[in-house]
């Protein structure tokens, strides 16, 4: 029952946001009475943060799957492919939809707790992309700089910029921004 409440809440939060989702709607969707939720969660805040923790873990594992699938690809294909994979994967992905909504429109009362949950994801991505850059440089010898950490941060910054466009302006604007920034980013990353 607890997992069903969590998954139902995640979808509600993804679609309605923190303010739009209600414990009553969540209980109704699960097929229980609202007080039954309190047997598993202290309240809406705890349920929201539990759903976010769950979504972040699922997406961390999902992202690892992308990199495993792309491990033999050249660096350019791996990095460039991420943008297309992300947009395709977002379709019907309530976990990522919830994460994005929470990152860009967090409930003010939970900003600190949300930051404590989301910041480790970005730290993990930074470490992972740094490792990818280092490994690919050994294999391909194409990077302009051996400051792999800065290369990874630059890539994450491009990701954040394109995702911001996606959140506020939609898929067409996301793709337009990606197509504009990619050649410039890539030329700055690799040796001529």
N, C-alpha and C positions, 0 to 999 in steps of 0.2 A: 504494500500500500504506500509506503514512504516513497519508493522509487517512482510509482505512478503519479503521486502528488508532485514530486520534483520535476518530472518530465512534462507534466501538464502545465505546471507553473512556468517552466522555461519557455514554452510556446506562448503562453499568455504574455509574459514579460517581453518576449521578442516582438510580438505583434502589437501590444497595447502600451508598452513601456511600464515603468514602475507605477506611475500615477494612474494609468488606465486599467491596469490589472487589479482584480480584487480577489480576496480570499473566497468570497462567495461564488464568484464565477469559476474559480479554480475548483472548488469543492463540487459545484454542480457538474463541471466537465468530467470530474473523476467519478461522480455518482455517490458522493458522500455528503454529509451535513458539514457546514463550515466549522463547528466546534471540533470535529474529528481531526482537522488539520493540526490543532494545538496539541494533539497527542504525539505528534512527530516534530513540530516546529514551534518555537516560542512565539512566532508572529511573522508578519509579512517581511520584515527586514531580514530575519534569519533565513527564511525560505528564499528570498531574492539572492542573498549572498551564497547560499548553498547551491542554488541553480547556476550562479555565475562560476563558482568553483568547479562544478561538474562540467559546464560548457568549456571552460578554459582547458581542463584536463583532456577532454575529448578532442578539442581542436589542436592541442599540442601533439597528441598522438597522430591525428590526421595529417598534420603538417609533416611529421616524421615519415609518414607513409609516402608523401610526395617525394621527399628527398631520397628515400630508399628506391623508389621507382625510377628516379632520374640519376642515380649514382654513377652510371657509366656515360652519361651525356657530357658534352663539353660545357664549360662554365657558362658560356653565353646562352646555350639552350636551356640550361638549368635555371638561370636567373630570369631570363626572358620568359620562359615557360611558366614561371610562377604567376605572372600577371594573368595569363589566360586561364591557368588552372584555378586561380582564386575566383575569378568572375564566373566560371562554369560551376565551380563547387558551391558558390554562394546560393545558387538557385536551389531552393528547397532545403537549405541548411539552416535550421532554426537556431542551432548552437552559435554559428558565426553571426547570424542576424542579431541575436541577443547580445553577443559580445560587442558588436559594432554600435548598436543602439546604446548600450551601457557606457562605452568609451566616449561617445560623442554627446550623449544626453544623460549624464548620470543624475540620479536623484541626489539633490544637494546634501541631504542629511547623511548619505552614505559615501560621500566622495573619498574620505580618508580610507575607509575599508576597501572600497573598489580599487583605489590606487595600490593598496597593499597586495591585492590579488592580481591586478593586471601588470604592474611593473615587473614582477618576476618573469612574466611571459616575454616581455621585450628584452629583459636581460638574457633569458634563455635563447631567444632568437639571435641576439647579438653574438653570444658565444658560438652558437651553431654556424651562423654565417661567417664568422671569423675563421672557424675550423674549415669550412668549405673553401674559403678563399685560399687558405694556407695549403690545403691538400691539392686544390686545382692548380695552384702556382707550381707546386712540385711536379705535377703531371704535365701541365701545358706550357708553363714558363711565359705567360702572356701579360701578367699584371704590371702596371706602371710602377706601383709602389709595393714595398714589402711590409707596409704598415697595414696588416690584414684587418686589424680592429677598425681602423678608419674606413677602409674599403667596405666593411660590413655595415658600419654606421651610415655611410653614404647610401648604400642599397636600402637599408631600412627607412631612411628619410624619403627616398623615392617611393617606396611602398606606402608610407604614411600619407604623402602628398596625393598620390593617385586614389587612395582609399577615401581620403577626405572629399575628393571630387565625386567619388561614387556615392557617398553618404548624402551629400548635399545636392548633387546635380544629376545623378543617375549613371547608368551604364555607358551611354553614348559619350558623355563627358569624361568618364573614367578612361575609356579607350582612347579618346582624343588626347587626353593629357599623357597617357602612357606612350602613345605613338610619338608625341612631341619630345618627351624627355628621354626616351630610351637611347636614341643614337648619341645624344650629347653625353649622357651618363656613361655609356659604353666606351666612347672615345676617350673620356677622361679616366677610365679605369684601366685600360690596356695600353701597352706600348704600341706606337705607330708602326 
